[in-house]
Amino acid sequence: MKNHIWPVYILLGLIATSCSTQSKDATETVDSVRTIPVTELKPLTVELQRKYAGDIRAVKNVQIYARVKGYLEEVYVDEGKEVRKGQVLFRINNEEYESHLAKAKANLQSAIAEAKGAELELKRVRLLVEKNVISKTEVEVAEAKLAAVNAKIEEARSEQSNAALHLAQTQIRAPFDGIVDKIPYKTGSLINEGTLLTTLSDTKNIYTYFNVSENEYLEYVKSRGTQDDNQSALVELQLADGSTFRHKGVIETMEGAFDEGTGSIAFRAKFSNSEKLLKHGSTGLIRLTNKVDNAILVPQKSAFEIQDKNFVYVLSKDNTVKTRSFTVTSRLGDFYVVKDGLKQGETIVYEGLQGLKEGSTIKPKTITNDFQSTKPSVAVNAR
């Protein structure tokens, strides 16, 4: 009888062990569902602030050349000094040109005197023709001589004007108010026609040129459609020492075509420079701010990359996650600005991506991400 009881005890023990194991597995399955933070994608109004290398140029910047040859007799200005329009900067020795002018004046007076003689001769010939003393052909000869002398007068006048111009060009004057640049030649130097004497810059206002990519150009143009024109065109200038220039600039114009090599287009901003702080040829960083409405931002820690593509885990209604790719228009600090692939109202995994797989079930914990908890409109640097 005892031999039959032992198998029954063994069978009951196996059944109890099996039930205990199944209960433990079920508990472990429930416990293995991780609580993971998730966040809802909400549209925001953000200000995208981009930086561009700026090339600073004076509104007026001209090279001043000698127009005549001679010895540099006087230098009336110093390098880096301000000058006024019409002020004499240099004087080239003018003795030779004064002599040429005097000779031209004498030639003109001689031609005028010769013309008077030719006129008197013409009158005399006409009188003799009327009395039939000489033939009419003599009148034609006298008229031709007078015409030749009149032509000589015009030539002499032209030579006098040319000599006077050359004499005037021995004095080199400032074409506008500005600042004198380097002066390579000193008093006594032999100057040839076409020699560069200095450069003059008008820096009361300055232009800053910077190149913008096609995507950023479209972003700028679209943003201006939702803003006041003057406000949307304002830019700031960061100087070489990191400080911000006190005056804001206005974008005045842009080139008419994109550069085929770089795919960018040049913008020009104008800044007031009343303190004369900025110089022609200096550099800086342009900060251009564009307001973007209904922007969708994804925290960088919520995304991962596979073969240069960005992905996030999107939460489904049954609390499972699915991978979704999306494209980026900009990077703003620790956030991506979404171009497409995601839309407002969707919920994504905020952090804790390690170990997640397509179809994993999670226990979502809704949080507000850092950007949404600040304020609706925030200025951040785009990279």
For each residue, the residues with C-beta under 8 A, 3 or more apart:
1: 4 5
2: 5 6
3: 6
4: 1 7 8
5: 1 2 8 9
6: 2 3 9 10
7: 4 10 11
8: 4 5 11 12
9: 5 6 12 13
10: 6 7 13 14
11: 7 8 14 15
12: 8 9 15 16
13: 9 10 16 17
14: 10 11 17 18
15: 11 12 18 19
16: 12 13 19 20
17: 13 14 20 21
18: 14 15 21 22
19: 15 16 22 23
20: 16 17 23 24
21: 17 18 24 25
22: 18 19 25 26
23: 19 20 26 27
24: 20 21 27 28
25: 21 22 28 29
26: 22 23 29 30
27: 23 24 30 31
28: 24 25 31 32
29: 25 26 32 33
30: 26 27 33
31: 27 28
32: 28 29
33: 29 30 361 362 363
34: 352 355 362 363
35: 362 363 364 365
36: 349 350 351 352 356 362 363 364 365
37: 349 350 351 352 364 365 366 367
38: 315 347 348 349 350 362 364 365 366 367
39: 299 302 347 348 350 366 367 368 369 372
40: 345 346 347 366
41: 296 297 298 338 342 343 344 345 346 347 348
42: 296 344 345 372
43: 293 294 295 296 344
44: 294 295 296 297 371 372 376 377 378
45: 291 292 293 294 295 376 377
46: 291 292 295 297 332 337 377 378 379 380
47: 289 290 291 292 377 378 379 380
48: 219 289 290 291 292 330 332 337 380 382
49: 287 288 289 379 380 381 382
50: 216 287 288 289 290 381 382
51: 238 285 286 287 288 381
52: 210 211 212 285 286 288
53: 210 211 283 285 286
54: 208 209 210 237 269 283 284 285 286
55: 208 209 210 283
56: 206 207 208 278 279 280 281 282 283 284
57: 61 206 207 208 209 280 281
58: 61 178 201 202 203 206 207 280
59: 202 203 204 205 206 207 270
60: 176 178 200 201 202
61: 57 58 199 200 201 202 280
62: 175 199 200
63: 196 198 199
64: 89 172 175 196 197 198 199 200
65: 194 195 196 197
66: 69 90 92 172 191 192 193 194 195 197
67: 166 169 172 193
68: 92 97 166 169 170 193
69: 66 92 191 192 193
70: 73 92 93 94 96 97 170 190 191
71: 92 93 188 189 190 191
72: 75 90 91 92 93 185 186 187 188 189 190 191
73: 70 91 92 93 94 187
74: 90 91 187
75: 72 89 90 183 186 187
76: 87 88 89 90 91
77: 81 83 87 89 180 183
78: 81 180 183
79: 180 181 182 183 198
80: 179 180 181
81: 77 78 179 180
82: 177 178 179 180
83: 77 87 89 174 177 178 179 180 200
84: 87 174 177
85: 174 175 176 177
86: 173 174
87: 76 77 83 84 173 174
88: 76 91 171 172 173
89: 64 75 76 77 83 172 173 174 180 197 198
90: 66 72 74 75 76 171 172 197
91: 72 73 74 76 88 94 170 171 172
92: 66 68 69 70 71 72 73 169 170 171 172 191
93: 70 71 72 73 96 170
94: 70 73 91 97 98 167 170 171
95: 98 99
96: 70 93 99 100
97: 68 70 94 100 101 163 166 167 170
98: 94 95 101 102 167
99: 95 96 102 103
100: 96 97 103 104 163 166 167
101: 97 98 104 105 160 163 164 166 167
102: 98 99 105 106
103: 99 100 106 107 163
104: 100 101 107 108 156 159 160 162 163 164
105: 101 102 108 109 160
106: 102 103 109 110
107: 103 104 110 111 156 159 160
108: 104 105 111 112 153 156 157 159 160
109: 105 106 112 113
110: 106 107 113 114 156
111: 107 108 114 115 149 152 153 155 156
112: 108 109 115 116 153
113: 109 110 116 117
114: 110 111 117 118 149 152
115: 111 112 118 119 146 149 150 152 153
116: 112 113 119 120
117: 113 114 120 121
118: 114 115 121 122 142 145 146 149
119: 115 116 122 123 146
120: 116 117 123 124
121: 117 118 124 125 142 145 146
122: 118 119 125 126 139 142 143 145 146
123: 119 120 126 127
124: 120 121 127 128
125: 121 122 128 129 134 138 139 141 142
126: 122 123 129 130 139 142
127: 123 124 130 131
128: 124 125 131 133 134 138
129: 125 126 132 133 134 135 136 138 139
130: 126 127
131: 127 128
132: 129
133: 128 129
134: 125 128 129 138
135: 129 138
136: 129 139 140
137: 140 141
138: 125 128 129 134 135 141 142
139: 122 125 126 129 136 142 143
140: 136 137 143 144
141: 125 137 138 144 145
142: 118 121 122 125 126 138 139 145 146
143: 122 139 140 146 147
144: 140 141 147 148
145: 118 121 122 141 142 148 149
146: 115 118 119 121 122 142 143 149 150
147: 143 144 150 151
148: 144 145 151 152
149: 111 114 115 118 145 146 152 153
150: 115 146 147 153 154
151: 147 148 154 155
152: 111 114 115 148 149 155 156
153: 108 111 112 115 149 150 156 157
154: 150 151 157 158
155: 111 151 152 158 159
156: 104 107 108 110 111 152 153 159 160
157: 108 153 154 160 161
158: 154 155 161 162
159: 104 107 108 155 156 162 163
160: 101 104 105 107 108 156 157 163 164
161: 157 158 164 165
162: 104 158 159 165 166
163: 97 100 101 103 104 159 160 166 167
164: 101 104 160 161 167 168
165: 161 162 168 169
166: 67 68 97 100 101 162 163 169 170
167: 94 97 98 100 101 163 164 170
168: 164 165 171
169: 67 68 92 165 166 172
170: 68 70 91 92 93 94 97 166 167
171: 88 90 91 92 94 168
172: 64 66 67 88 89 90 91 92 169 197
173: 86 87 88 89
174: 83 84 85 86 87 89 177 178 200
175: 62 64 85 200
176: 60 85 200 202
177: 82 83 84 85 174 202 204
178: 58 60 82 83 174 200 201 202 203
179: 80 81 82 83 200 201 202 203 276
180: 77 78 79 80 81 82 83 89 183 198 199 200
181: 79 80 198 199 200 201 280
182: 79 198 199
183: 75 77 78 79 180 186 197 198
184: 196 197 198
185: 72 189 191 195 197
186: 72 75 183 189
187: 72 73 74 75
188: 71 72
189: 71 72 185 186
190: 70 71 72
191: 66 69 70 71 72 92 185 195 197
192: 66 69 195
193: 66 67 68 69
194: 65 66
195: 65 66 185 191 192
196: 63 64 65 184 199
197: 64 65 66 89 90 172 183 184 185 191
198: 63 64 79 89 180 181 182 183 184
199: 61 62 63 64 180 181 182 196
200: 60 61 62 64 83 174 175 176 178 179 180 181
201: 58 60 61 178 179 181 279 280
202: 58 59 60 61 176 177 178 179 205
203: 58 59 178 179 206 273 276 278 279 280
204: 59 177 272 273 274 276
205: 59 202 270 271 272 273
206: 56 57 58 59 203 270 271 273 278 280
207: 56 57 58 59 268 269 270 271
208: 54 55 56 57 237 249 268 269 270 271 284 286
209: 54 55 57 266 267 268
210: 52 53 54 55 266 267 269 286
211: 52 53 259 262 264 265 266 267
212: 52 216 217 220 254 264 265 266 267 288
213: 216 217 263 264
214: 217 218 258 263 264 265
215: 218 219 329
216: 50 212 213 219 220
217: 212 213 214 220 221 254 265
218: 214 215 221 222
219: 48 215 216 222 223 290 292 329 330
220: 212 216 217 223 224 232 288 290
221: 217 218 224 225
222: 218 219 225 226
223: 219 220 226 227 232 290 291 292
224: 220 221 227 229 232 233
225: 221 222
226: 222 223 291 293
227: 223 224 231 232 291
228: 231 232
229: 224 232 233
230: 233 234 250
231: 227 228 234
232: 220 223 224 227 228 229 290 291
233: 224 229 230 250 251
234: 230 231 248 249 250 251 289
235: 248 249 250 251 269 286 287 288 289
236: 244 245 248 249 286 287 289
237: 54 208 244 245 249 269 271 284 285 286 287
238: 51 242 243 244 245 284 285 286 287
239: 242 243 244 245 284
240: 282 283 284
241:
242: 238 239
243: 238 239
244: 236 237 238 239
245: 236 237 238 239 271 277 278 284
246: 275
247: 271 272 273 274
248: 234 235 236 271
249: 208 234 235 236 237 269 270 271 286
250: 230 233 234 235 269 270
251: 233 234 235 254 267 268 269 288
252: 268 269 270
253: 267 268
254: 212 217 251 265 266 267 268
255: 258 265 266
256:
257: 265
258: 214 255 263 264 265
259: 211 262 263 264 265 266
260: 263
261:
262: 211 259
263: 213 214 258 259 260
264: 211 212 213 214 258 259
265: 211 212 214 217 254 255 257 258 259
266: 209 210 211 212 254 255 259
267: 209 210 211 212 251 253 254 286
268: 207 208 209 251 252 253 254
269: 54 207 208 210 235 237 249 250 251 252 286
270: 59 205 206 207 208 249 250 252
271: 205 206 207 208 237 245 247 248 249 278
272: 204 205 247
273: 203 204 205 206 247 276 277 278
274: 204 247
275: 246
276: 179 203 204 273
277: 245 273
278: 56 203 206 245 271 273 282
279: 56 201 203 282
280: 56 57 58 61 181 201 203 206
281: 56 57
282: 56 240 278 279
283: 53 54 55 56 240
284: 54 56 208 237 238 239 240 245
285: 51 52 53 54 237 238
286: 51 52 53 54 208 210 235 236 237 238 249 267 269
287: 49 50 51 235 236 237 238
288: 49 50 51 52 212 220 235 251
289: 47 48 49 50 234 235 236 379
290: 47 48 50 219 220 223 232
291: 45 46 47 48 223 226 227 232 377
292: 45 46 47 48 219 223 295 337
293: 43 45 226
294: 43 44 45 344
295: 43 44 45 46 292 337 338
296: 41 42 43 44 337 338 342 343 344
297: 41 44 46 332 335 336 337 338 369 371 372
298: 41 302 303 312 326 335 336 338 342 348
299: 39 302 303 334 335 336 350 351 369 370 371
300: 303 331 334 335 336
301: 334 350 351
302: 39 298 299 312 348 349 350 351 353 369
303: 298 299 300 310 311 312 326 336
304: 310 311 312 353
305: 308 309 310 311
306: 309 311
307:
308: 305
309: 305 306 325
310: 303 304 305 325 326 327 328 336
311: 303 304 305 306 323 324 325 326
312: 298 302 303 304 323 324 326 342 348 349
313: 321 322 323 324 348 349 353 356
314: 321 322 323 324 342 346 347 348
315: 38 319 320 321 346 347 348 349 362 364
316: 319 320 321 322
317:
318: 361
319: 315 316 361 362 363 364
320: 315 316 359 360 361 362
321: 313 314 315 316 349 356 358 359 360 362
322: 313 314 316 358 359
323: 311 312 313 314 358
324: 311 312 313 314 341 342
325: 309 310 311 341
326: 298 303 310 311 312 336 338 339 340 341 342
327: 310 338 339 340 341
328: 310 331 336 337 338 339
329: 215 219 337 338 339
330: 48 219 336 337 382 383
331: 300 328 335 336 337 382 383
332: 46 48 297 335 336 337 380 381 382 383
333: 380 381
334: 299 300 301 370
335: 297 298 299 300 331 332 371 380
336: 297 298 299 300 303 310 326 328 330 331 332
337: 46 48 292 295 296 297 328 329 330 331 332
338: 41 295 296 297 298 326 327 328 329 341 342
339: 326 327 328 329
340: 326 327
341: 324 325 326 327 338
342: 41 296 298 312 314 324 326 338 346 348
343: 41 296 346
344: 41 42 43 294 296
345: 40 41 42
346: 40 41 314 315 342 343
347: 38 39 40 41 314 315 364 366
348: 38 39 41 298 302 312 313 314 315 342
349: 36 37 38 302 312 313 315 321 352 353 356 362
350: 36 37 38 39 299 301 302 367 369
351: 36 37 299 301 302
352: 34 36 37 349 356
353: 302 304 313 349 356
354:
355: 34
356: 36 313 321 349 352 353 360 362
357: 360
358: 321 322 323
359: 320 321 322
360: 320 321 356 357
361: 33 318 319 320
362: 33 34 35 36 38 315 319 320 321 349 356
363: 33 34 35 36 319
364: 35 36 37 38 315 319 347
365: 35 36 37 38
366: 37 38 39 40 347
367: 37 38 39 350
368: 39 372 373
369: 39 297 299 302 350 372 373
370: 299 334 373 374
371: 44 297 299 335 374 378
372: 39 42 44 297 368 369
373: 368 369 370
374: 370 371 378
375: 378
376: 44 45
377: 44 45 46 47 291
378: 44 46 47 371 374 375
379: 46 47 49 289
380: 46 47 48 49 332 333 335
381: 49 50 51 332 333
382: 48 49 50 330 331 332
383: 330 331 332
